[in-house]
């Protein structure tokens, strides 16, 4: 995984001034021959939410089962909270987790079980200039959800983009299902939480 950050160098020669290099934005993914290498380290990114589509509410087989633990790369989160837009180069990861127990000490409900899949979406004008919004979608899950592939090719445009275009609230992203993104949109420092007394999606 390539990460290029702001570099500062001090010239060794006597009397040389401070030299600052404004490098390009960090890149959190690697695409080779059109295939995305499975990202790593994403559980240390910014966690934005966990929608749930349980199998028992979807005729026994949800299209994307069941819990969706979603993360966004840190630089894209910073860009989102400052501008309210997803940067070129943004990547979001979705880990699929099964429903485990439906009973716990806290009451009845849906509680997380085991990891069963991994998906990703990337916004890149360089790699996807002809895709709507420059977004592409990937799945590393095997059909039986027992393991993950090392690389993945993007889904055809019709398989994902059409649904996102029709129903997503912000730039092909279903932000309406993620209060962290909704409240953080253009919110600056308030996006970190805890600065607002009123509850809801405004802080």
Phi and psi in degrees as a GROMACS rama.xvg file:
@    title "Ramachandran Plot"
@    xaxis  label "Phi"
@    yaxis  label "Psi"
@TYPE xy
-89.6729  131.101  UNK-2
-132.662  115.48  UNK-3
-115.271  117.479  UNK-4
-118.838  179.945  UNK-5
-65.6711  127.807  UNK-6
-111.899  139.822  UNK-7
-125.013  128.22  UNK-8
-127.59  141.028  UNK-9
-110.672  120.101  UNK-10
-63.0176  140.874  UNK-11
-77.951  -25.5136  UNK-12
-65.705  144.209  UNK-13
-61.0454  133.304  UNK-14
83.2137  -2.27372  UNK-15
-73.7291  147.066  UNK-16
-90.0371  169.291  UNK-17
-67.2207  130.122  UNK-18
-112.123  126.21  UNK-19
-117.565  131.014  UNK-20
-108.722  121.605  UNK-21
-90.4075  96.9861  UNK-22
-82.5109  171.759  UNK-23
-70.5033  166.423  UNK-24
-62.7581  154.904  UNK-25
-64.5904  147.355  UNK-26
-116.998  124.033  UNK-27
-107.804  16.5064  UNK-28
-147.532  161.725  UNK-29
-133.165  122.894  UNK-30
-116.449  123.374  UNK-31
-128.207  126.526  UNK-32
52.0377  38.6249  UNK-33
82.187  -3.02459  UNK-34
-111.206  140.265  UNK-35
-87.045  125.975  UNK-36
-72.2038  137.958  UNK-37
-57.8407  120.137  UNK-38
-65.7492  155.46  UNK-39
-130.884  162.491  UNK-40
76.1871  7.59636  UNK-41
-71.6602  -17.2153  UNK-42
-70.5943  -6.87916  UNK-43
-101.982  6.66446  UNK-44
-82.445  -168.789  UNK-45
-84.2444  122.154  UNK-46
-83.7394  126.223  UNK-47
-111.023  -11.0129  UNK-48
154.511  171.705  UNK-49
-139.574  82.5124  UNK-50
-63.7358  162.322  UNK-51
-136.081  124.256  UNK-52
-123.493  84.8793  UNK-53
-68.1564  145.769  UNK-54
-59.0269  -37.1589  UNK-55
-73.3244  -3.12582  UNK-56
-109.975  5.09182  UNK-57
-133.892  50.1785  UNK-58
54.5014  33.2694  UNK-59
85.8926  -8.52317  UNK-60
-153.546  94.3919  UNK-61
-71.1599  143.119  UNK-62
-57.6352  -36.9202  UNK-63
-128.199  84.8277  UNK-64
-79.1396  153.634  UNK-65
-117.37  -62.3051  UNK-66
-77.2613  143.053  UNK-67
-119.9  99.413  UNK-68
-85.624  114.077  UNK-69
-113.99  134.468  UNK-70
-127.518  150.138  UNK-71
-123.375  144.383  UNK-72
-63.508  147.86  UNK-73
-57.9509  -39.7228  UNK-74
-68.5293  -36.5621  UNK-75
-69.0785  -33.551  UNK-76
-63.8906  -45.5102  UNK-77
-58.9427  -41.9138  UNK-78
-66.1121  -41.0601  UNK-79
-62.6449  -45.6062  UNK-80
-72.6427  -21.7868  UNK-81
-89.9225  -35.0959  UNK-82
-115.038  -18.3622  UNK-83
74.1411  18.9341  UNK-84
-132.166  154.652  UNK-85
-87.5241  127.695  UNK-86
-72.1155  156.426  UNK-87
-67.9378  118.46  UNK-88
110.156  1.76106  UNK-89
-67.8335  144.316  UNK-90
-135.433  135.918  UNK-91
-122.719  138.839  UNK-92
-112.583  138.823  UNK-93
-124.127  112.914  UNK-94
-92.1242  129.009  UNK-95
-91.8544  132.683  UNK-96
-132.186  133.023  UNK-97
-71.6991  159.008  UNK-98
-75.5262  127.382  UNK-99
-95.8703  -112.001  UNK-100
-73.8178  154.186  UNK-101
-112.624  9.14582  UNK-102
-135.692  139.599  UNK-103
-149.867  172.775  UNK-104
-60.0894  -27.5296  UNK-105
-80.2765  -13.9094  UNK-106
137.949  -171.517  UNK-107
-87.3269  147.608  UNK-108
170.293  -159.13  UNK-109
-111.442  123.525  UNK-110
-121.766  144.941  UNK-111
-63.6997  143.614  UNK-112
-111.517  -104.107  UNK-113
-118.271  158.058  UNK-114
-68.6934  132.552  UNK-115
-132.271  4.16909  UNK-116
179.899  167.931  UNK-117
-148.788  129.908  UNK-118
-134.402  162.913  UNK-119
-147.928  150.997  UNK-120
-133.584  139.246  UNK-121
-131.99  137.341  UNK-122
-106.084  115.525  UNK-123
-152.698  113.922  UNK-124
-70.7023  -23.4584  UNK-125
-71.034  -47.4561  UNK-126
-88.6492  -27.803  UNK-127
-130.557  56.6379  UNK-128
-64.1384  -22.8639  UNK-129
-102.402  -1.01155  UNK-130
-85.5843  145.462  UNK-131
-55.2422  124.852  UNK-132
68.0962  5.09526  UNK-133
64.6149  26.2216  UNK-134
-98.9958  143.564  UNK-135
-133.837  155.213  UNK-136
-128.098  140.416  UNK-137
-135.428  153.215  UNK-138
-134.576  130.323  UNK-139
-100.436  2.56685  UNK-140
-78.4649  138.675  UNK-141
-77.9645  159.238  UNK-142
-56.001  -33.5963  UNK-143
-90.8981  4.426  UNK-144
58.0798  31.4833  UNK-145
-100.631  -16.3801  UNK-146
-157.173  175.892  UNK-147
-119.829  143.418  UNK-148
-79.7987  154.134  UNK-149
-74.3388  -34.5544  UNK-150
-135.616  164.269  UNK-151
-148.132  143.191  UNK-152
-91.1383  152.357  UNK-153
-68.4404  148.835  UNK-154
-66.8858  152.169  UNK-155
-59.2014  151.131  UNK-156
-52.0724  -45.1905  UNK-157
-66.4439  -21.6296  UNK-158
-73.4665  -29.4508  UNK-159
-130.532  -46.1449  UNK-160
-60.1364  -35.8372  UNK-161
-61.9481  -43.7747  UNK-162
-66.0684  -42.9999  UNK-163
-64.2949  -39.9252  UNK-164
-64.1279  -36.3367  UNK-165
-79.6555  -30.1001  UNK-166
-126.079  -15.04  UNK-167
-76.0287  142.8  UNK-168
-79.8315  -32.8566  UNK-169
-136.327  111.367  UNK-170
48.075  52.4471  UNK-171
68.6918  12.4764  UNK-172
-114.947  135.19  UNK-173
-80.6749  62.1273  UNK-174
-63.6395  -22.0564  UNK-175
-63.9783  -15.1514  UNK-176
-101.75  7.3057  UNK-177
-131.08  94.5184  UNK-178
-56.7041  -30.3903  UNK-179
-61.526  -42.4635  UNK-180
-73.494  -41.5294  UNK-181
-62.0974  -48.2307  UNK-182
-71.2776  -29.1149  UNK-183
-85.6952  -9.88462  UNK-184
-60.024  110.637  UNK-185
63.643  18.8963  UNK-186
-90.2607  -4.16826  UNK-187
60.5574  -135.455  UNK-188
-63.1431  -25.789  UNK-189
-66.3457  -17.5811  UNK-190
-64.4306  -21.5466  UNK-191
-71.9649  -14.1713  UNK-192
90.9099  156.175  UNK-193
85.3844  -4.00113  UNK-194
-93.1968  -12.8339  UNK-195
-111.514  142.065  UNK-196
-87.8753  -30.7351  UNK-197
-81.5588  133.144  UNK-198
-83.9065  163.728  UNK-199
123.167  -167.33  UNK-200
-90.3993  14.6917  UNK-201
-106.696  9.96286  UNK-202
